[in-house]
């Protein structure tokens, strides 16, 4: 039950650590270097996600793609009473 949040926390911590290591915080840290490190890390994890989708079953890939793109199919105004 807690495996998804724990995995998400570990993955986020890993990506922050990778950005910090790539940007070289111990040295003279520059905003541009950290920004480019973050972009590179984002592309790296995006590529790893695509690789996992490529090697998964078609049903799992369709399910993950539908989940990641989102949907408003079940949204209705009564469920958002505070917005009315």
DANORDA-V353079 format. One record per pair of residues at least 12 apart in sequence whose ideal C-beta (glycine too) atoms are under 10 Angstrom apart, sorted by sequence separation. I is the first residue (numbers start at 0). J is the second residue. If there is no record, write none. Layout:
I;J
I;J
This chain:
21;33
22;34
24;36
51;63
52;64
22;35
23;36
18;32
19;33
21;35
22;36
18;33
21;36
22;37
48;63
52;67
18;34
20;36
21;37
18;35
19;36
22;39
18;36
21;39
22;40
17;36
18;37
21;40
48;67
17;37
18;38
20;40
18;39
19;40
15;37
17;39
18;40
21;43
14;37
17;40
18;41
16;40
15;40
14;40
17;43
13;40
14;41
17;44
14;43
14;44
13;44
10;44
